[in-house]
């Protein structure tokens, strides 16, 4: 007998998504998850902007926050994409949001990652990610120098896909804008090493935001009543 499993309602709406996020450990408004969820409240508008720039026909799309992709080999953690957009024609758009993370988080390269923990198992997990990316690369280079999260997020977009897209959603304000150029430089280096073919594309979506007022409550509960951020100019482009 065919059946489908759901967590909660089979037809979740935006408020239900907020409820789920309100139960996570995310509490600080300085993390990218909060502006990400607010930004995609205007779902139809965002999809139109995305489709126009990426030149994709994404009909009957499914938008999945915290989308898991498991390594097909070894014992590894799932790669949890912030927002994955699945299209009927086997096109995937993996959206990775950053806000203050590019200011305070240090790069954890593949080379560093694979030298800790159970090394033999990590070698197998890494092979799994590589196998996902290889059909979308002209020739992978300098894998050990690529940020590990960037690597498995890219693999997530490629897995079971014909056309893969990775979009870095970069929120910034007056306190973080000066850190953007260095982060963009890092991303460009990783993309060069991935060496994508015509079936894999990378994009940057820069969005200026401003906190409306200080918060002392769960931001996702607050968002049911009003916005947390003002969202100003945005720029989406291929990198």
C-alpha distance (Angstrom), angle and dihedral (degrees) to the residues before:
residue distance angle dihedral
X1 . . .
X2 3.80 . .
X3 3.77 116.6 .
X4 3.80 141.5 163.2
X5 3.79 126.3 -141.7
X6 3.81 122.4 -141.5
X7 3.77 135.9 -177.4
X8 3.79 103.8 -133.9
X9 3.79 119.1 -30.9
X10 3.83 119.5 12.0
X11 3.81 89.0 -136.7
X12 3.81 106.2 46.1
X13 3.78 119.0 -170.8
X14 3.80 130.3 -162.6
X15 3.81 93.8 -86.0
X16 3.79 90.3 52.8
X17 3.81 89.3 52.8
X18 3.82 88.4 52.3
X19 3.80 89.9 51.0
X20 3.80 91.1 54.1
X21 3.81 92.7 48.4
X22 3.81 90.7 47.3
X23 3.81 88.4 63.9
X24 3.81 93.8 54.4
X25 3.78 125.7 91.2
X26 3.80 91.5 -104.3
X27 3.79 107.5 114.4
X28 3.80 106.7 139.6
X29 3.79 119.9 90.9
X30 3.81 88.2 -146.8
X31 3.77 93.4 74.5
X32 3.80 121.6 90.8
X33 3.82 94.9 -121.0
X34 3.80 93.2 75.7
X35 3.82 98.7 54.4
X36 3.81 89.4 38.2
X37 3.80 92.5 59.5
X38 3.80 93.0 44.1
X39 3.82 92.5 46.8
X40 3.80 91.6 55.9
X41 3.79 93.8 49.9
X42 3.82 84.4 91.3
X43 3.78 88.0 59.9
X44 3.79 100.7 162.7
X45 3.79 92.9 47.5
X46 3.82 92.6 48.9
X47 3.80 92.3 48.2
X48 3.80 91.0 50.9
X49 3.80 91.4 50.3
X50 3.78 91.4 47.4
X51 3.80 95.9 46.1
X52 3.79 92.1 49.3
X53 3.80 94.6 53.2
X54 3.80 96.8 38.7
X55 3.81 91.1 43.2
X56 3.78 92.7 -136.4
X57 3.78 131.2 142.0
X58 3.78 101.1 -137.2
X59 3.82 106.7 179.0
X60 3.79 123.5 177.7
X61 3.76 89.6 4.7
X62 3.78 123.5 -173.1
X63 3.79 118.1 -143.6
X64 3.79 113.1 -154.5
X65 3.79 121.9 -174.5
X66 3.81 114.9 -153.7
X67 3.80 91.9 13.1
X68 3.83 112.7 -169.7
X69 3.78 125.8 -141.4
X70 3.77 114.8 -175.7
X71 3.79 123.1 -150.5
X72 3.79 107.4 -111.2
X73 3.79 92.0 -139.5
X74 3.79 134.6 42.0
X75 3.78 129.6 7.3
X76 3.77 105.8 -62.6
X77 3.78 138.9 144.1
X78 3.78 118.2 -99.5
X79 3.77 117.7 -101.8
X80 3.81 103.3 -116.2
X81 3.80 109.2 -151.8
X82 3.81 112.4 -156.5
X83 3.79 91.7 -133.4
X84 3.79 126.8 -2.8
X85 3.79 120.6 -168.1
X86 3.79 113.7 -156.9
X87 3.79 120.3 -162.6
X88 3.79 130.1 -165.0
X89 3.81 93.7 -117.6
X90 3.83 93.3 61.7
X91 3.79 92.2 -96.8
X92 3.79 115.7 142.1
X93 3.78 129.2 -167.5
X94 3.80 114.3 -164.2
X95 3.80 112.3 -162.9
X96 3.78 119.0 -161.6
X97 3.82 115.8 -172.8
X98 3.80 125.4 -153.0
X99 3.78 131.2 178.6
X100 3.78 119.3 147.4
X101 3.82 90.2 -4.1
X102 3.81 92.2 85.6
X103 3.80 88.3 54.3
X104 3.80 100.7 50.0
X105 3.81 107.6 19.5
X106 3.78 118.8 91.0
X107 3.78 120.7 -142.7
X108 3.79 115.5 -96.5
X109 3.78 102.3 -159.1
X110 3.79 124.0 -154.4
X111 3.80 87.6 -114.0
X112 3.81 92.3 55.8
X113 3.80 94.5 41.6
X114 3.79 95.7 53.0
X115 3.81 93.2 53.0
X116 3.82 94.6 63.1
X117 3.79 131.2 70.8
X118 3.79 119.5 2.7
X119 3.79 99.3 -3.9
X120 3.81 96.8 -169.9
X121 3.80 91.6 54.2
X122 3.80 93.4 45.8
X123 3.78 89.3 54.3
X124 3.81 89.0 57.7
X125 3.83 92.9 45.8
X126 3.81 90.2 50.2
X127 3.81 90.3 51.2
X128 3.80 87.5 55.7
X129 3.82 93.1 54.7
X130 3.81 90.8 45.2
X131 3.81 91.6 52.9
X132 3.81 89.8 54.0
X133 3.81 93.7 51.1
X134 3.83 100.6 39.1
X135 3.83 96.9 80.0
X136 3.82 87.8 55.5
X137 3.80 97.0 47.5
X138 3.79 131.5 78.5
X139 3.80 88.4 -149.7
X140 3.81 127.6 -24.8
X141 3.79 113.5 -126.5
X142 3.81 136.1 -171.1
X143 3.81 93.3 -1.2
X144 3.81 92.6 171.4
X145 3.81 89.9 60.8
X146 3.81 95.8 53.4
X147 3.79 118.3 98.2
X148 3.81 106.9 -101.5
X149 3.81 95.2 -134.6
X150 3.80 90.9 49.2
X151 3.80 89.0 50.6
X152 3.79 98.0 52.7
X153 3.81 92.7 39.7
X154 3.79 87.4 57.0
X155 3.80 89.3 48.2
X156 3.81 89.0 53.1
X157 3.80 91.0 56.9
X158 3.80 91.4 48.4
X159 3.80 99.1 45.9
X160 3.82 113.0 106.2
X161 3.79 90.1 -10.2
X162 3.81 136.5 121.4
X163 3.78 95.4 -164.5
X164 3.79 117.8 29.4
X165 3.80 127.4 -167.9
X166 3.79 129.6 -177.9
X167 3.80 117.8 -163.0
X168 3.79 121.5 -170.7
X169 3.79 107.7 -153.1
X170 3.80 103.3 -156.1
X171 3.78 116.0 -169.0
X172 3.78 117.4 -166.9
X173 3.78 141.1 176.2
X174 3.78 135.1 178.0
X175 3.82 90.7 -73.3
X176 3.80 97.2 51.2
X177 3.81 106.4 30.2
X178 3.80 94.1 91.9
X179 3.80 90.4 58.8
X180 3.79 94.1 56.2
X181 3.84 99.0 82.5
X182 3.80 93.7 57.9
X183 3.79 92.1 46.5
X184 3.80 91.5 49.5
X185 3.79 88.7 50.9
X186 3.81 89.5 54.4
X187 3.80 92.5 49.1
X188 3.80 91.6 50.3
X189 3.79 90.0 52.8
X190 3.82 92.0 51.8
X191 3.81 91.2 48.4
X192 3.80 90.6 50.8
X193 3.80 89.1 53.4
X194 3.81 92.1 47.4
X195 3.83 86.2 53.1
X196 3.82 94.8 -161.3
X197 3.77 123.7 -148.9
X198 3.80 124.9 -143.1
X199 3.82 92.7 -74.8
X200 3.80 95.2 60.8
X201 3.80 124.0 60.5
X202 3.80 134.7 175.8
X203 3.80 126.9 -151.0
X204 3.77 139.2 -177.1
X205 3.81 122.1 -144.5
X206 3.80 110.5 -169.3
X207 3.80 115.3 -165.1
X208 3.78 127.5 -177.3
X209 3.80 114.0 -144.4
X210 3.80 138.5 174.7
X211 3.78 129.1 -163.2
X212 3.80 108.2 -115.5
X213 3.80 95.8 -151.4
X214 3.83 138.9 -23.8
X215 3.80 115.4 -76.7
X216 3.78 129.3 -147.2
X217 3.80 98.4 173.1
X218 3.79 135.2 66.1
X219 3.84 103.5 -64.2
X220 3.81 93.7 -143.3
X221 3.80 91.8 54.7
X222 3.80 89.6 47.9
X223 3.83 90.7 51.8
X224 3.79 89.7 65.1
X225 3.81 87.2 70.1
X226 3.80 105.6 29.0
X227 3.80 143.9 -9.7
X228 3.77 120.8 -83.8
X229 3.81 96.1 -154.9
X230 3.75 138.8 36.7
X231 3.79 107.0 -128.6
X232 3.78 114.2 -149.9
X233 3.79 132.2 167.7
X234 3.79 122.4 -1.6
X235 3.79 133.9 -170.1
X236 3.81 124.6 -165.2
X237 3.79 118.6 -170.8
X238 3.78 143.1 151.7
X239 3.77 116.1 -102.3
